Structure formats: C-alpha cells, structure tokens
C-alpha cells in the first residue's frame, strides 16, 4: 500500500466537493427547466379551469428547489460582473398569455416582508414572468458550462426576489383553490333547505 503524495488528499477532497456541486447544479437545472417548460405549456394550452391547479403545482415544486438553494453554502461569483451569456429572454408574450388566462384572479395583494408589514398589490402574471426571468438567466449560465455562476445567481435571486414572489404566488393560488372548494353559496343552500322542508310538509298533509 503506497502512501498518498503531499497534497493528494486535499486534491481529492476538492474534487469531491466540485463533483457534489455539479450534481447539485444538475438537480436545480432539471427543476428550473421543468418549471420553465411547464409554465409555457400552461400559458399556451391550459384552460382557465386547469391553470390554477397546474400553476400551484409548478410553483410548489420550484419553491422546493429554492429552499434547497437557501439551505446550501453561499455560492460566490468569480468576477464582479456576470459573464455575458446573451440577451435576456423575451417573456412579454408569456406574461400576457398568463394575464389573459388568469383573468379576474390575476390581481392580488400580499405582504412582501412579514417583519415590515406593508400590503403590496401585484399581478400574478407579472410575478410569474419575473420568476421565470430570474430562473432563465441562471439557466443560460448553466448551459454555458458555468456551474458556479448559475448556482450563485439562482441562490442570490431566490433570496432577493423570486423566493418571495413564489411564496406569494403559491399563497394566492391556494386561496383561489380554497375559495373554489370551500365557499358555500348560502342562497343556494337555503333554497335546498326550503325545498326539502316544503316536500316534507307536503308529505305529511
């Protein structure tokens, strides 16, 4: 059995860390790619009735990826400025399609920072497009082979922007689902009760 050369153990440890980082980046990129593709499909093919539940599912899944980023060590960019990986994606069409799809539930209100409570009014379509923009920017770095830059951007933008937007969007979408499932039309219920009472009274006559 040969002894390790000086520095070999440190090199192996460094390579192990790099390998784990690449695997983590691959996992996040898979989640990001799935979210971006699904968002486009929902915007172009879903009906309004389908859109709310599908968007809630996609936001929940990307929020999990964000939580994983938040739990990791702080990633740091190599340079002061981001490398040029081409122009930002044009998401105006996606935003407009989502706005049309969401209709009267597009506008919502939420508290951006619960420790400095101030109600903010926003549009779900704008926030979803903003989340997509942040994620797509990181994806361009990832596809260019710059894993550290991609992870830094995804993590930074999660903490500074899209994490809060995803949380607010998830709460808004869940609220729509809850109202749809739980709200009771009181007038309709009273009508049923009155009809049942009348039927019983008639049966006893």
Residue pairs with C-beta under 8 A, 6 or more apart in sequence:
21 147
21 148
21 151
22 147
24 68
24 72
24 151
25 142
25 147
25 150
25 151
27 65
27 68
28 65
28 68
28 69
28 150
28 151
28 154
29 139
29 142
29 150
31 61
31 62
31 64
31 65
32 62
32 65
32 135
32 138
32 139
32 142
32 154
33 139
34 61
35 58
35 61
35 62
35 65
35 132
35 135
36 132
36 135
36 136
36 139
38 54
38 58
39 55
39 58
39 94
39 98
39 128
39 132
40 94
42 50
42 51
42 54
42 55
42 58
42 98
42 101
43 94
43 97
43 98
43 101
44 97
46 54
46 101
48 101
48 102
48 103
51 101
51 102
52 102
52 105
52 173
52 176
52 177
52 180
53 177
55 124
55 128
55 169
55 173
56 170
56 173
56 174
56 177
59 128
59 166
59 169
59 170
59 173
60 170
62 131
62 135
62 166
63 163
63 166
63 167
63 170
66 158
66 162
66 163
66 166
69 151
69 154
69 155
69 158
70 155
70 158
70 159
70 163
72 151
72 155
74 155
75 148
75 151
75 152
75 155
75 156
76 148
76 152
77 148
77 149
77 152
77 153
78 148
78 149
82 141
82 149
82 153
83 141
83 144
83 146
83 149
85 140
85 141
85 144
85 146
86 140
88 133
88 136
88 137
89 132
89 133
89 136
91 129
91 132
91 133
91 136
92 129
94 129
94 132
95 125
95 126
95 128
95 129
96 125
98 106
98 124
98 125
98 128
98 129
99 106
99 123
99 125
102 124
102 125
105 124
105 172
105 176
106 123
106 124
106 125
107 121
107 122
107 123
107 124
108 121
108 122
108 123
108 124
108 168
108 172
109 119
109 120
109 121
109 122
110 119
110 120
110 122
110 168
110 171
110 172
111 117
111 118
111 119
111 120
112 118
112 120
112 164
112 168
113 164
122 168
124 169
124 172
124 173
127 165
127 168
127 169
128 169
130 161
130 162
130 165
131 162
131 165
131 166
131 169
134 153
134 154
134 157
134 158
134 161
134 162
135 154
135 157
135 162
137 153
137 157
138 150
138 151
138 153
138 154
138 157
139 150
141 149
141 150
141 153
142 150
